[in-house]
Amino acid sequence: MKNHANYGEENTSNLKLVIAISRTNTSFQRVMQSFFGNYDLTIAQFGVLETLYHLGDLKICELIDKTLSTSGNMTVVIRNLEKEGLIERHVKAEDRRAFVIGLTDEGSRLIKEVFDAHLAVLEGFFINLDQDEKQLLQKMLKKLNGLD
């Protein structure tokens, strides 16, 4: 038997928003996992490679901050990317205690290929929104996260 309780307009609206956001995120994650799987990458590995591709060499703490990751997860991601020969650690010249992470030539080649294809996947995911709707959605999500 279905529960048709009335939680009030505000609560009902909030519940529907949670469902819509969750379904969208699940759909997006499935698309991304499938896409990155074609390159034997996880979403987190792509995040590290993409960040290094666009920002250059970074310390681990900077990578954690830029990719919204945790230190435990980042350790595993870095270790696996190193094993694959896609990134390497360097001692920072001005602070010999700090390591920086950078792309190898193979890592640079791979992320360029993946990133270019990634743009097409994103275009397909957002196909139902026009440019004004995309900008509005971005603005609303930033506001929801307290960034506006």
N, C-alpha and C positions, 0 to 999 in steps of 0.2 A: 504494500500500500504506500503510495506516494505521500510525502509530507508537504502539504501546501501552506505551510506557515507563512505568515506575513511578517517580515522583519523590518518593514518600513522602507520607504523609497531610497533613503540614503544608504542603508545597509544592503539592500538588494542591488543597487548600483555598484557598490564596492565589491560585492561578491561576483557580479558579472564581469567587472574589470579584472579581478584576479584570475578568473577563468580565461578570459580573452588573452591576457598577458602570458599566462602559463601555456596555453595552447600555441600561441605564436612562438614563444621561446622553444618549446618542444619541437615544433615544426622546423624552426631555424637550425637547432642543434642537429636534427636528423639530416638535413640537407648538407650542413657543413661537415659532419662526421663522414657521410658518404663521399663527399667530394675529396676531403683530405685523405681518406682511405685509399683513394686512387694513387696517391703519392707516398703511401706508407707513413703518413704523418698523423699525429693527433692534433686536436684543436690547440692544445697548449703548446705543442712543438711549433706549429705554424705561428702562434703568437710571438714566441721568442724569435724565430727567424725573421718574421715581418718587422718586429721592433728593431732588431739589429740592422736589417736592410735599410730602414728609413732613418734611423738615428745614429748608426755607427756603433762602435764598441762601447759597452756599458759594464759597470760593476753589477754583480749579482743583485744587490739591494735595489739598484735602479731598474733592473729587469723585472723584479718582483713588483715594484711600484707601477711600472708602465704597463705590465700585462695583467694587473689585478690578480696576481697569483699568491700562493703561500710559499714560505721558505721550504717546507717539506716537499711540496710538489715541484718546485723549481729545481731542487737538487736532483730529482729523478729525471726531469725533462732535460736538464743540462748534461747529465751523465749519458743519457741515451743519444742525444744529438752529437756529443763528442765521440761516442762509439761509432756512430755512422759517418764520422768525418765531416760533419756539416758546420761545426763550430770548434773553436779552440780557445784556451785560456792563455792570457799573457799577464806578466807582471807589469803593473803600472809603473812607468819610469819615475814619476815624481813621488810615488808612495809605494815602496817595494813590498809593503804588507798587503796591498790591495791587488786583487786579480780583476782583470777585465775580460769580458767574453766578446769574441768577434767571429764573424763568418769566415769560413775557409773559402777557397775558390769554388769548390763543389757546392758549398752552402749558398753562396751568392748565385751560382747558376740555377740551383734548384728553386730558391725563393723567387727569383725573377720569373721563372716559368710558372710556378704555382700562383704567384700574385696576379699575373696577367690573366690567368684562367679564373682566378677567384673573383675578379671584377665582373666577369661575364655571369658567374653564378649569382652574385649579388644582384645584378641587373634582372635576372630571371626571378629571384625571390621577391623583389620589390616591384614587379611588373604591373601590379594592380593599383599602384599609387602614382599620381603625377608628381611633378617636381614640387608644387605648392604643398601637396599633402605630405610629402616626405619632410619638407622643412617644418611644417606644423607638428608632425609626429615627433621629430627630433626635439623641437622646442618644448613640447609637452612632456616628453620623457625626461629631459633635463630638469624641468620644473618639478616633476614628481620626485626626482632624486635630490632636490635641493640645490641644484647647480645653476639655477637661473635667478 
